[in-house]
Amino acid sequence: MSATDGSADGAADRAACPLCAADGETVLWRDGRLRVVAVDDADHPGFLRVIWDAHVREMTELDAAARVHLMEVVFAVESAVRRVLAPDKINLASFGNVVPHVHWHVIARYADDAHFPNPVWGARRRDPDPARLAAQRARLPELHRAVARMPQANQAPVHPAD
């Protein structure tokens, strides 16, 4: 097996990895190579994660076609978030310092959210308006449906229609 399918790391790494275990995730979309999940974050409705299914630590462990596929899905998810939630900004992040498994965060950001302009993991700057958070949460079912309708990789391009 190749690094693209995740065999480069040992079974112990996979067993200890919370993204490999995938317990309790709300999976919105998957295609056999990766999945898109909703992240339950009280301060940041519209926080999604794109996770490569195989236990791979770094993007360069994926072959070129797999990297392109992963990023096409990240961009399709970003497009869905922008279209449905109309945030002030989208944050895309891939760290892996705490969980060394290839994944991308796609986060809807608003100028008045709890952390803006800091990263969502940074210092909290304010308490967000409860009414605004409720309105954002009310649009999550529509966002989840938009992501769920993304085409599979072997079909049309994964970009949802804008």
Buried (B, 14 or more C-beta within 10 A) or exposed (E): EEBBBBBBBEEEBBEEBEBBEEEEBEEBBBBEBBBBBBBEEEEBBBBBBBBBBBBBBEBEBBEEEBBEBBBBBBBBBBBBBBBBBEBEEBBBEEEBEEBBBBBBBBBBBBEEBBBBEEEBEEEEEEEBEEEEBEEBEEBBEEBBEBBEEBBEBEEEEBBBEE
